[in-house]
């Protein structure tokens, strides 16, 4: 069974750094793309970017390029989303999701449970 | 970047009725790489439809997708109580793989 298990909720202050994780199991981690999706409180889904776990090839939405870093450690089947300096506007639920197929052009068929990030002074 | 516009913003219907949700793209969606997701409160999204018209595994046949190019539709033939949720379309043919803003399907 394919599973994506995300790290727990975080409460941070503006200016702090943060790295959240998404651990995949039940499939060959290095053969699939993983996406990160933001959902601000009461709002819709926003595609942030994707990473190919096999070689860490990464693509970003222009809206998030330079604001976050997506990475992966294939030795522990884990993808990451990180910030160097959080802002209050980063408060949101963040989902990781795996593409259904090995190609990048496939939908998001498997989702993590979400990580709630709260940034407040 | 392809902008997806969903309509209506909110759809109020009763169980047993037919729901029709629209997703319009600002430019052609490559190879009809268009997906629909359902999200219930407090839950992660769930894939319903991919390739504009193919049902994902385990999705009831009352859900169907259609369309091509720039105009796509999600139809729920007879609404069940558990179908009421927010629905999003997403194009995954051209990076960034954008989502629509969502349609909330609520019980009338």
gemmi code that builds the backbone of each chain (N, CA, C; Angstrom):
import gemmi

chains = {
    "A": [
        ("UNK", (0.840, -1.201, 0.000), (0.000, 0.000, 0.000), (0.871, 1.246, 0.000)),
        ("UNK", (0.595, 2.138, -0.957), (1.340, 3.396, -1.031), (0.905, 4.297, 0.121)),
        ("UNK", (1.893, 4.816, 0.843), (1.606, 5.752, 1.928), (2.595, 6.903, 1.892)),
        ("UNK", (2.080, 8.082, 2.191), (2.916, 9.273, 2.382), (2.593, 9.795, 3.780)),
        ("UNK", (3.582, 9.808, 4.635), (3.378, 10.243, 6.018), (4.181, 11.512, 6.249)),
        ("UNK", (3.477, 12.573, 6.584), (4.122, 13.870, 6.765), (4.446, 14.126, 8.232)),
        ("UNK", (5.390, 15.013, 8.446), (5.780, 15.396, 9.797), (4.667, 16.227, 10.448)),
        ("UNK", (4.776, 16.391, 11.753), (3.707, 16.989, 12.528), (3.606, 18.501, 12.416)),
        ("UNK", (2.523, 19.013, 13.000), (2.251, 20.448, 12.960), (3.385, 21.242, 13.591)),
        ("UNK", (3.584, 22.443, 13.062), (4.663, 23.315, 13.528), (4.107, 24.687, 13.867)),
        ("UNK", (4.623, 25.269, 14.930), (4.329, 26.657, 15.278), (5.666, 27.379, 15.341)),
        ("UNK", (5.816, 28.399, 14.508), (7.095, 29.102, 14.402), (6.863, 30.606, 14.464)),
        ("UNK", (7.962, 31.314, 14.686), (7.920, 32.780, 14.693), (8.427, 33.312, 13.356)),
        ("UNK", (7.967, 34.501, 12.968), (8.493, 35.106, 11.736), (10.012, 35.196, 11.785)),
        ("UNK", (10.628, 34.891, 10.644), (12.080, 34.922, 10.554), (12.750, 33.601, 10.844)),
        ("UNK", (12.038, 32.662, 11.454), (12.623, 31.358, 11.750), (12.677, 30.489, 10.496)),
        ("UNK", (13.512, 29.476, 10.569), (13.600, 28.516, 9.469), (12.790, 27.274, 9.810)),
        ("UNK", (12.480, 26.489, 8.767), (11.669, 25.294, 8.977), (11.898, 24.322, 7.830)),
        ("UNK", (11.883, 23.036, 8.164), (11.951, 21.976, 7.164), (10.921, 20.928, 7.548)),
        ("UNK", (9.939, 20.685, 6.677), (8.942, 19.649, 6.930), (9.198, 18.477, 5.987)),
        ("UNK", (8.700, 17.313, 6.386), (9.051, 16.113, 5.642), (7.841, 15.304, 5.210)),
        ("UNK", (8.123, 14.404, 4.275), (7.091, 13.543, 3.679), (7.773, 12.204, 3.373)),
        ("UNK", (7.444, 11.182, 4.133), (8.102, 9.881, 3.967), (7.213, 8.949, 3.174)),
        ("UNK", (7.751, 8.419, 2.085), (7.007, 7.506, 1.244), (7.298, 6.059, 1.591)),
        ("UNK", (6.290, 5.207, 1.454), (6.467, 3.778, 1.672), (5.491, 3.014, 0.783)),
        ("UNK", (5.790, 1.726, 0.599), (4.900, 0.876, -0.194), (5.112, 0.968, -1.685)),
        ("UNK", (6.181, 1.639, -2.102), (6.485, 1.751, -3.533), (7.957, 2.086, -3.682)),
        ("UNK", (8.441, 2.060, -4.922), (9.822, 2.398, -5.199), (9.984, 3.916, -5.229)),
        ("UNK", (10.493, 4.459, -4.136), (10.525, 5.911, -3.920), (11.228, 6.650, -5.048)),
        ("UNK", (12.297, 6.064, -5.583), (13.116, 6.787, -6.551), (12.504, 6.850, -7.947)),
        ("UNK", (11.387, 6.182, -8.178), (10.796, 6.135, -9.518), (9.666, 7.122, -9.755)),
        ("UNK", (9.365, 7.938, -8.752), (8.191, 8.797, -8.852), (8.490, 10.249, -8.491)),
        ("UNK", (7.668, 11.143, -9.072), (7.690, 12.550, -8.729), (6.788, 12.785, -7.517)),
        ("UNK", (7.238, 13.667, -6.637), (6.430, 14.088, -5.500), (6.218, 15.592, -5.590)),
        ("UNK", (4.984, 16.010, -5.359), (4.621, 17.425, -5.402), (4.363, 17.954, -3.998)),
        ("UNK", (4.510, 19.264, -3.869), (4.084, 19.966, -2.649), (2.983, 20.951, -3.029)),
        ("UNK", (1.936, 20.965, -2.206), (0.747, 21.772, -2.476), (0.403, 22.574, -1.224)),
        ("UNK", (0.180, 23.868, -1.397), (-0.175, 24.725, -0.265), (-1.676, 24.960, -0.237)),
        ("UNK", (-2.221, 25.016, 0.967), (-3.614, 25.411, 1.142), (-3.690, 26.373, 2.316)),
        ("UNK", (-3.838, 27.636, 2.014), (-3.961, 28.650, 3.058), (-5.326, 28.516, 3.721)),
        ("UNK", (-5.471, 29.018, 4.939), (-6.730, 28.821, 5.671), (-7.960, 29.263, 4.882)),
        ("UNK", (-8.892, 28.344, 4.682), (-10.131, 28.651, 3.988), (-10.001, 28.863, 2.497)),
        ("UNK", (-8.833, 28.556, 1.938), (-8.577, 28.832, 0.523), (-8.365, 27.554, -0.275)),
        ("UNK", (-8.044, 27.738, -1.556), (-7.890, 26.612, -2.462), (-6.486, 26.041, -2.483)),
        ("UNK", (-6.291, 25.101, -3.391), (-5.021, 24.402, -3.533), (-4.087, 25.175, -4.457)),
        ("UNK", (-2.816, 25.246, -4.071), (-1.799, 25.916, -4.889), (-0.629, 24.966, -5.106)),
        ("UNK", (-0.278, 24.728, -6.358), (0.836, 23.857, -6.701), (2.143, 24.611, -6.516)),
        ("UNK", (3.018, 24.079, -5.661), (4.268, 24.765, -5.337), (5.431, 24.279, -6.199)),
        ("UNK", (5.499, 22.976, -6.408), (6.621, 22.423, -7.150), (6.681, 20.921, -6.987)),
        ("UNK", (7.609, 20.313, -7.714), (7.757, 18.874, -7.687), (9.227, 18.487, -7.693)),
        ("UNK", (9.482, 17.261, -7.238), (10.831, 16.725, -7.253), (10.776, 15.271, -7.695)),
        ("UNK", (11.744, 14.895, -8.533), (11.895, 13.496, -8.900), (12.862, 12.879, -7.907)),
        ("UNK", (12.368, 11.918, -7.145), (13.149, 11.405, -6.031), (14.421, 10.694, -6.491)),
        ("UNK", (14.431, 10.180, -7.729), (15.578, 9.426, -8.205), (16.839, 10.259, -8.373)),
        ("UNK", (16.678, 11.490, -8.918), (17.853, 12.322, -9.161), (17.701, 13.745, -8.634)),
        ("UNK", (16.621, 13.997, -7.891), (16.321, 15.310, -7.300), (16.107, 16.415, -8.331)),
        ("UNK", (15.764, 16.048, -9.564), (15.326, 17.043, -10.548), (14.114, 17.754, -9.964)),
        ("UNK", (14.138, 19.081, -9.958), (13.110, 19.859, -9.268), (12.553, 20.943, -10.183)),
        ("UNK", (11.251, 21.141, -10.106), (10.587, 22.228, -10.822), (9.757, 23.016, -9.830)),
        ("UNK", (9.753, 24.325, -9.967), (9.014, 25.188, -9.057), (7.977, 26.006, -9.808)),
        ("UNK", (6.884, 26.312, -9.130), (5.979, 27.337, -9.620), (6.700, 28.685, -9.495)),
        ("UNK", (6.527, 29.577, -10.468), (7.134, 30.904, -10.343), (6.718, 31.614, -9.053)),
        ("UNK", (5.523, 31.314, -8.568), (5.027, 31.954, -7.339), (5.821, 31.554, -6.114)),
        ("UNK", (6.492, 30.414, -6.184), (7.219, 29.891, -5.008), (8.726, 29.804, -5.241)),
        ("UNK", (9.170, 29.979, -6.463), (10.601, 29.951, -6.762), (11.332, 30.964, -5.908)),
        ("UNK", (12.376, 30.528, -5.227), (13.145, 31.424, -4.376), (12.570, 31.616, -2.994)),
        ("UNK", (11.331, 31.168, -2.781), (10.696, 31.313, -1.461), (10.853, 30.060, -0.619)),
        ("UNK", (10.903, 28.912, -1.264), (11.040, 27.627, -0.590), (12.053, 26.770, -1.346)),
        ("UNK", (12.498, 25.712, -0.681), (13.383, 24.739, -1.318), (12.786, 23.365, -1.147)),
        ("UNK", (12.680, 22.643, -2.257), (12.210, 21.265, -2.254), (13.419, 20.356, -2.438)),
        ("UNK", (13.504, 19.327, -1.612), (14.628, 18.405, -1.702), (14.163, 16.999, -1.358)),
        ("UNK", (15.062, 16.036, -1.508), (14.718, 14.655, -1.186), (15.964, 13.903, -0.755)),
        ("UNK", (15.784, 12.941, 0.114), (16.850, 12.039, 0.539), (16.374, 10.634, 0.205)),
        ("UNK", (16.879, 10.096, -0.907), (16.366, 8.801, -1.340), (16.828, 7.663, -0.445)),
        ("UNK", (17.848, 7.902, 0.364), (18.311, 6.839, 1.258), (17.298, 6.543, 2.368)),
        ("UNK", (16.436, 7.521, 2.644), (15.407, 7.324, 3.675), (14.003, 7.598, 3.129)),
        ("UNK", (13.874, 7.581, 1.789), (12.561, 7.700, 1.141), (11.769, 8.918, 1.615)),
        ("UNK", (12.437, 10.046, 1.708), (11.796, 11.224, 2.285), (12.020, 12.461, 1.416)),
        ("UNK", (10.939, 13.192, 1.199), (10.999, 14.485, 0.526), (10.800, 15.595, 1.555)),
        ("UNK", (11.334, 16.767, 1.226), (11.305, 17.881, 2.175), (10.845, 19.174, 1.500)),
        ("UNK", (10.304, 20.040, 2.333), (9.968, 21.401, 1.933), (10.537, 22.301, 3.018)),
        ("UNK", (11.352, 23.287, 2.623), (11.969, 24.099, 3.649), (11.937, 25.589, 3.341)),
        ("UNK", (11.964, 26.346, 4.425), (12.008, 27.806, 4.394), (13.225, 28.273, 5.200)),
        ("UNK", (13.859, 29.335, 4.755), (14.955, 29.901, 5.531), (14.484, 31.015, 6.453)),
        ("UNK", (13.410, 31.708, 6.057), (12.899, 32.805, 6.867), (11.384, 32.887, 6.686)),
        ("UNK", (10.671, 32.332, 7.641), (9.220, 32.267, 7.540), (8.565, 33.633, 7.718)),
        ("UNK", (7.416, 33.774, 7.076), (6.581, 34.954, 7.235), (5.196, 34.508, 7.685)),
        ("UNK", (4.430, 35.448, 8.233), (3.078, 35.105, 8.679), (2.240, 34.561, 7.525)),
        ("UNK", (2.506, 35.036, 6.326), (1.748, 34.593, 5.154), (2.064, 33.153, 4.744)),
        ("UNK", (3.055, 32.537, 5.372), (3.350, 31.116, 5.118), (2.448, 30.197, 5.931)),
        ("UNK", (1.615, 30.775, 6.795), (0.677, 29.982, 7.574), (-0.282, 29.251, 6.640)),
        ("UNK", (-0.283, 27.953, 6.699), (-1.067, 27.149, 5.764), (-0.945, 25.668, 6.107)),
        ("UNK", (-1.788, 24.881, 5.449), (-1.601, 23.436, 5.435), (-0.778, 23.112, 4.189)),
        ("UNK", (0.220, 22.262, 4.362), (1.055, 21.847, 3.240), (0.902, 20.347, 3.036)),
        ("UNK", (0.566, 19.983, 1.813), (0.413, 18.581, 1.454), (1.548, 18.143, 0.530)),
        ("UNK", (2.034, 16.927, 0.750), (2.829, 16.293, -0.292), (1.918, 15.298, -1.000)),
        ("UNK", (2.219, 15.044, -2.256), (1.397, 14.133, -3.042), (2.274, 13.476, -4.088)),
        ("UNK", (1.997, 12.212, -4.365), (2.785, 11.488, -5.363), (2.026, 11.386, -6.669)),
        ("UNK", (2.743, 11.585, -7.774), (2.128, 11.357, -9.071), (1.757, 9.878, -9.198)),
        ("UNK", (0.680, 9.593, -9.904), (0.216, 8.213, -10.010), (1.165, 7.366, -10.840)),
        ("UNK", (1.711, 7.970, -11.899), (2.618, 7.237, -12.768), (4.046, 7.720, -12.603)),
        ("UNK", (4.959, 7.032, -13.248), (6.358, 7.433, -13.151), (6.661, 8.667, -13.989)),
        ("UNK", (5.791, 8.993, -14.927), (5.978, 10.199, -15.720), (5.502, 11.423, -14.945)),
        ("UNK", (6.135, 12.561, -15.264), (5.740, 13.799, -14.599), (4.318, 14.185, -14.988)),
        ("UNK", (3.949, 13.824, -16.229), (2.603, 14.146, -16.696), (1.616, 13.072, -16.262)),
        ("UNK", (1.388, 13.032, -14.986), (0.377, 12.144, -14.416), (-0.218, 12.863, -13.209)),
        ("UNK", (-1.442, 12.520, -12.843), (-2.104, 13.258, -11.762), (-1.582, 12.847, -10.385)),
        ("UNK", (-2.072, 13.546, -9.373), (-1.649, 13.293, -7.996), (-2.607, 12.289, -7.365)),
        ("UNK", (-2.167, 11.042, -7.338), (-3.056, 9.979, -6.905), (-2.949, 9.599, -5.438)),
        ("UNK", (-1.854, 9.989, -4.817), (-1.624, 9.633, -3.414), (-1.200, 10.885, -2.657)),
        ("UNK", (-1.849, 11.114, -1.517), (-1.619, 12.348, -0.764), (-1.210, 12.028, 0.672)),
        ("UNK", (-0.344, 12.877, 1.211), (-0.061, 12.817, 2.632), (-1.217, 13.422, 3.410)),
        ("UNK", (-1.107, 13.343, 4.722), (-2.194, 13.817, 5.582), (-2.145, 15.334, 5.795)),
        ("UNK", (-1.059, 15.946, 5.350), (-0.914, 17.386, 5.518), (-0.109, 17.748, 6.749)),
        ("UNK", (0.631, 18.847, 6.646), (1.353, 19.419, 7.783), (0.890, 20.860, 7.942)),
        ("UNK", (0.343, 21.176, 9.101), (-0.111, 22.532, 9.383), (1.053, 23.354, 9.913)),
        ("UNK", (1.358, 24.427, 9.216), (2.412, 25.350, 9.633), (1.760, 26.660, 10.052)),
        ("UNK", (2.025, 27.057, 11.278), (1.504, 28.320, 11.800), (2.680, 29.226, 12.117)),
        ("UNK", (2.659, 30.422, 11.547), (3.732, 31.399, 11.783), (3.115, 32.610, 12.464)),
        ("UNK", (3.524, 32.836, 13.698), (2.933, 33.927, 14.465), (3.921, 34.423, 15.504)),
        ("UNK", (3.921, 35.716, 15.691), (4.803, 36.297, 16.704), (4.157, 36.220, 18.084)),
    ],
    "B": [
        ("UNK", (1.909, 30.479, -17.822), (1.176, 29.684, -16.837), (-0.286, 29.576, -17.249)),
        ("UNK", (-0.828, 28.360, -17.168), (-2.236, 28.142, -17.517), (-3.106, 28.466, -16.313)),
        ("UNK", (-4.056, 29.359, -16.506), (-5.010, 29.714, -15.450), (-6.288, 28.910, -15.666)),
        ("UNK", (-6.724, 28.247, -14.605), (-7.963, 27.476, -14.647), (-9.037, 28.215, -13.875)),
        ("UNK", (-10.190, 28.420, -14.500), (-11.301, 29.118, -13.870), (-12.476, 28.177, -13.728)),
        ("UNK", (-12.866, 27.937, -12.486), (-13.970, 27.016, -12.215), (-15.264, 27.785, -11.967)),
        ("UNK", (-16.350, 27.195, -12.418), (-17.667, 27.790, -12.170), (-18.695, 26.691, -11.975)),
        ("UNK", (-19.734, 26.970, -11.165), (-19.862, 28.174, -10.353), (-18.953, 28.108, -9.141)),
        ("UNK", (-18.895, 29.175, -8.372), (-18.107, 29.146, -7.151), (-18.743, 28.248, -6.110)),
        ("UNK", (-20.071, 28.315, -6.028), (-20.844, 27.485, -5.119), (-22.042, 26.931, -5.876)),
        ("UNK", (-22.333, 25.667, -5.629), (-23.462, 24.999, -6.276), (-24.311, 24.367, -5.174)),
        ("UNK", (-25.570, 24.776, -5.093), (-26.475, 24.261, -4.058), (-27.477, 23.308, -4.695)),
        ("UNK", (-27.402, 22.052, -4.320), (-28.262, 21.016, -4.892), (-28.727, 20.061, -3.802)),
        ("UNK", (-29.698, 19.242, -4.138), (-30.222, 18.249, -3.195), (-29.735, 16.858, -3.580)),
        ("UNK", (-29.653, 15.953, -2.618), (-29.331, 14.563, -2.942), (-30.276, 14.036, -4.012)),
        ("UNK", (-29.701, 13.271, -4.939), (-30.482, 12.728, -6.041), (-30.424, 13.575, -7.302)),
        ("UNK", (-30.070, 14.838, -7.145), (-29.967, 15.725, -8.320), (-28.652, 15.502, -9.050)),
        ("UNK", (-28.567, 16.118, -10.231), (-27.384, 16.035, -11.077), (-26.559, 17.304, -10.900)),
        ("UNK", (-25.256, 17.134, -10.757), (-24.350, 18.274, -10.602), (-23.444, 18.391, -11.820)),
        ("UNK", (-23.294, 19.612, -12.299), (-22.409, 19.878, -13.429), (-21.451, 21.000, -13.058)),
        ("UNK", (-20.168, 20.690, -13.023), (-19.126, 21.639, -12.635), (-18.243, 21.902, -13.848)),
        ("UNK", (-17.847, 23.156, -13.996), (-17.080, 23.561, -15.163), (-15.674, 24.007, -14.793)),
        ("UNK", (-14.739, 23.762, -15.697), (-13.353, 24.185, -15.547), (-12.888, 24.677, -16.909)),
        ("UNK", (-12.531, 25.952, -16.983), (-12.103, 26.546, -18.250), (-10.644, 26.976, -18.140)),
        ("UNK", (-9.843, 26.599, -19.129), (-8.422, 26.919, -19.128), (-8.122, 28.125, -20.004)),
        ("UNK", (-7.109, 28.894, -19.604), (-6.724, 30.098, -20.348), (-6.032, 29.766, -21.667)),
        ("UNK", (-5.542, 28.548, -21.796), (-4.974, 28.051, -23.047), (-5.142, 26.553, -23.111)),
        ("UNK", (-4.906, 25.996, -24.266), (-5.129, 24.571, -24.483), (-4.394, 23.715, -23.448)),
        ("UNK", (-5.109, 22.742, -22.869), (-4.490, 21.804, -21.933), (-3.885, 20.664, -22.729)),
        ("UNK", (-2.582, 20.548, -22.632), (-1.842, 19.569, -23.408), (-2.368, 18.166, -23.204)),
        ("UNK", (-2.701, 17.492, -24.313), (-3.129, 16.086, -24.292), (-4.258, 15.811, -23.298)),
        ("UNK", (-5.051, 16.825, -23.036), (-6.162, 16.681, -22.073), (-5.674, 16.161, -20.719)),
        ("UNK", (-4.525, 16.648, -20.305), (-4.003, 16.276, -18.986), (-4.699, 17.128, -17.921)),
        ("UNK", (-5.955, 16.749, -17.660), (-6.801, 17.498, -16.743), (-7.372, 16.525, -15.715)),
        ("UNK", (-7.217, 16.871, -14.444), (-7.694, 16.017, -13.360), (-8.712, 16.773, -12.514)),
        ("UNK", (-9.556, 15.996, -11.848), (-10.506, 16.539, -10.876), (-10.251, 15.872, -9.520)),
        ("UNK", (-10.322, 16.680, -8.469), (-10.142, 16.203, -7.104), (-11.332, 16.629, -6.255)),
        ("UNK", (-11.609, 15.827, -5.252), (-12.637, 16.140, -4.266), (-11.955, 16.333, -2.918)),
        ("UNK", (-12.330, 17.378, -2.203), (-11.783, 17.589, -0.867), (-12.912, 17.831, 0.124)),
        ("UNK", (-12.938, 17.013, 1.162), (-13.895, 17.181, 2.244), (-13.207, 17.900, 3.399)),
        ("UNK", (-13.974, 18.556, 4.268), (-13.351, 19.313, 5.375), (-12.426, 18.449, 6.217)),
        ("UNK", (-11.245, 18.970, 6.475), (-10.286, 18.273, 7.317), (-9.577, 17.105, 6.658)),
        ("UNK", (-9.784, 16.925, 5.372), (-9.162, 15.804, 4.668), (-8.284, 16.300, 3.528)),
        ("UNK", (-7.354, 15.430, 3.133), (-6.571, 15.702, 1.937), (-7.444, 15.517, 0.695)),
        ("UNK", (-7.083, 16.148, -0.395), (-7.833, 15.920, -1.643), (-7.754, 14.463, -2.087)),
        ("UNK", (-8.747, 14.073, -2.890), (-8.792, 12.719, -3.447), (-8.964, 12.822, -4.951)),
        ("UNK", (-8.163, 12.062, -5.680), (-8.251, 12.065, -7.136), (-9.528, 11.358, -7.587)),
        ("UNK", (-10.313, 12.048, -8.436), (-11.537, 11.470, -8.988), (-11.368, 11.064, -10.451)),
        ("UNK", (-10.887, 12.013, -11.243), (-10.837, 11.890, -12.704), (-9.460, 12.328, -13.186)),
        ("UNK", (-8.902, 11.633, -14.169), (-7.651, 12.046, -14.793), (-7.793, 11.888, -16.302)),
        ("UNK", (-6.904, 12.536, -17.030), (-7.006, 12.491, -18.481), (-8.344, 12.997, -18.984)),
        ("UNK", (-8.922, 13.917, -18.238), (-10.205, 14.565, -18.530), (-11.424, 13.664, -18.337)),
        ("UNK", (-11.276, 12.350, -18.565), (-12.479, 11.509, -18.562), (-12.300, 10.123, -17.950)),
        ("UNK", (-11.125, 9.800, -17.461), (-10.900, 8.476, -16.876), (-11.104, 8.531, -15.366)),
        ("UNK", (-11.900, 7.600, -14.858), (-12.119, 7.550, -13.410), (-10.929, 6.897, -12.709)),
        ("UNK", (-10.551, 7.486, -11.586), (-9.493, 6.879, -10.786), (-10.024, 5.619, -10.112)),
        ("UNK", (-9.118, 4.817, -9.619), (-9.478, 3.553, -8.993), (-10.422, 3.769, -7.815)),
        ("UNK", (-11.512, 2.999, -7.807), (-12.439, 3.049, -6.686), (-13.463, 4.162, -6.732)),
        ("UNK", (-13.439, 4.964, -7.765), (-14.382, 6.087, -7.867), (-15.692, 5.591, -8.486)),
        ("UNK", (-16.826, 5.872, -7.841), (-18.117, 5.392, -8.352), (-18.420, 5.931, -9.741)),
        ("UNK", (-19.197, 5.167, -10.503), (-19.453, 5.568, -11.888), (-20.457, 6.702, -12.020)),
        ("UNK", (-20.994, 7.190, -10.903), (-21.827, 8.399, -10.987), (-20.973, 9.654, -11.265)),
        ("UNK", (-19.657, 9.525, -11.065), (-18.727, 10.608, -11.393), (-18.221, 10.407, -12.827)),
        ("UNK", (-18.337, 11.459, -13.635), (-17.791, 11.377, -14.985), (-17.189, 12.712, -15.387)),
        ("UNK", (-16.174, 12.632, -16.238), (-15.521, 13.830, -16.737), (-15.583, 13.868, -18.245)),
        ("UNK", (-15.613, 15.078, -18.771), (-15.647, 15.248, -20.221), (-14.956, 16.546, -20.592)),
        ("UNK", (-14.793, 16.731, -21.897), (-14.204, 17.970, -22.380), (-12.860, 17.757, -23.027)),
        ("UNK", (-12.378, 18.816, -23.654), (-11.071, 18.796, -24.294), (-10.642, 20.228, -24.589)),
        ("UNK", (-9.360, 20.400, -24.852), (-8.862, 21.719, -25.215), (-8.840, 22.676, -24.031)),
        ("UNK", (-9.839, 23.530, -23.958), (-9.897, 24.515, -22.877), (-11.139, 24.400, -21.995)),
        ("UNK", (-12.073, 23.553, -22.346), (-13.332, 23.443, -21.600), (-13.579, 22.018, -21.113)),
        ("UNK", (-13.732, 21.904, -19.812), (-13.871, 20.600, -19.171), (-15.032, 20.626, -18.189)),
        ("UNK", (-15.626, 19.452, -17.998), (-16.790, 19.338, -17.122), (-16.683, 18.099, -16.252)),
        ("UNK", (-17.052, 18.259, -14.998), (-17.234, 17.138, -14.082), (-18.728, 17.022, -13.823)),
        ("UNK", (-19.261, 15.829, -14.026), (-20.681, 15.585, -13.803), (-20.847, 14.511, -12.744)),
        ("UNK", (-21.731, 14.776, -11.799), (-22.137, 13.762, -10.821), (-23.587, 13.470, -11.110)),
        ("UNK", (-23.883, 12.251, -11.546), (-25.197, 11.966, -12.128), (-26.328, 12.047, -11.108)),
        ("UNK", (-26.139, 11.422, -9.964), (-27.141, 11.464, -8.897), (-26.405, 11.655, -7.582)),
        ("UNK", (-26.581, 12.817, -6.985), (-25.804, 13.160, -5.802), (-26.172, 12.290, -4.606)),
        ("UNK", (-25.137, 11.777, -3.959), (-25.274, 11.079, -2.696), (-24.866, 12.038, -1.579)),
        ("UNK", (-25.342, 11.824, -0.360), (-24.995, 12.738, 0.751), (-23.485, 12.909, 0.933)),
        ("UNK", (-22.709, 11.874, 0.661), (-21.263, 11.943, 0.866), (-20.528, 12.695, -0.249)),
        ("UNK", (-21.247, 13.112, -1.287), (-20.595, 13.796, -2.408), (-20.377, 15.280, -2.160)),
        ("UNK", (-21.038, 15.826, -1.159), (-20.956, 17.268, -0.943), (-19.587, 17.618, -0.373)),
        ("UNK", (-18.889, 18.505, -1.094), (-17.483, 18.789, -0.807), (-17.036, 19.932, -1.713)),
        ("UNK", (-15.735, 20.196, -1.723), (-15.148, 21.152, -2.657), (-14.415, 20.359, -3.743)),
        ("UNK", (-14.577, 20.795, -4.978), (-13.972, 20.119, -6.119), (-12.999, 21.055, -6.823)),
        ("UNK", (-11.839, 20.505, -7.162), (-10.804, 21.259, -7.853), (-10.423, 20.571, -9.155)),
        ("UNK", (-10.195, 21.367, -10.189), (-9.567, 20.824, -11.389), (-8.091, 21.201, -11.367)),
        ("UNK", (-7.266, 20.433, -12.056), (-5.843, 20.684, -12.156), (-5.369, 20.254, -13.532)),
        ("UNK", (-4.530, 21.087, -14.140), (-3.896, 20.666, -15.385), (-2.473, 20.240, -15.074)),
        ("UNK", (-2.057, 19.107, -15.644), (-0.716, 18.597, -15.362), (0.047, 18.352, -16.662)),
        ("UNK", (-0.297, 19.147, -17.679), (0.396, 19.028, -18.948), (1.534, 20.005, -19.128)),
        ("UNK", (1.428, 21.160, -18.468), (2.449, 22.202, -18.593), (2.787, 22.757, -17.215)),
        ("UNK", (4.073, 22.680, -16.836), (4.488, 23.232, -15.561), (4.426, 24.755, -15.612)),
        ("UNK", (3.955, 25.439, -14.557), (3.439, 24.901, -13.301), (2.073, 24.249, -13.435)),
        ("UNK", (1.895, 23.160, -12.724), (0.680, 22.344, -12.835), (-0.431, 22.938, -11.985)),
        ("UNK", (-1.078, 23.937, -12.500), (-2.000, 24.774, -11.760), (-3.327, 24.117, -11.421)),
        ("UNK", (-3.921, 24.596, -10.322), (-5.259, 24.208, -9.890), (-6.233, 25.332, -10.190)),
        ("UNK", (-7.501, 24.970, -10.373), (-8.564, 25.944, -10.354), (-8.837, 26.376, -8.925)),
        ("UNK", (-9.695, 27.381, -8.771), (-9.933, 27.946, -7.434), (-10.948, 27.150, -6.635)),
        ("UNK", (-11.596, 26.186, -7.271), (-12.517, 25.304, -6.557), (-13.979, 25.657, -6.737)),
        ("UNK", (-14.816, 24.638, -6.677), (-16.272, 24.786, -6.631), (-16.771, 24.070, -5.398)),
        ("UNK", (-17.508, 24.795, -4.563), (-18.088, 24.181, -3.368), (-19.470, 23.651, -3.708)),
        ("UNK", (-19.655, 22.369, -3.509), (-20.951, 21.729, -3.734), (-21.602, 21.551, -2.372)),
        ("UNK", (-22.696, 22.270, -2.143), (-23.337, 22.240, -0.836), (-24.765, 21.724, -0.945)),
        ("UNK", (-25.239, 21.220, 0.188), (-26.597, 20.666, 0.238), (-27.615, 21.807, 0.297)),
        ("UNK", (-28.589, 21.717, -0.584), (-29.626, 22.744, -0.636), (-30.656, 22.510, 0.454)),
    ],
}
model = gemmi.Model(1)
for chain_id, residues in chains.items():
    chain = gemmi.Chain(chain_id)
    for i, (resn, *xyz) in enumerate(residues, 1):
        res = gemmi.Residue()
        res.name, res.seqid = resn, gemmi.SeqId(i, " ")
        for name, pos in zip(("N", "CA", "C"), xyz):
            atom = gemmi.Atom()
            atom.name, atom.element = name, gemmi.Element(name[0])
            atom.pos, atom.b_iso = gemmi.Position(*pos), 0.0
            res.add_atom(atom)
        chain.add_residue(res)
    model.add_chain(chain)
structure = gemmi.Structure()
structure.add_model(model)
structure.setup_entities()
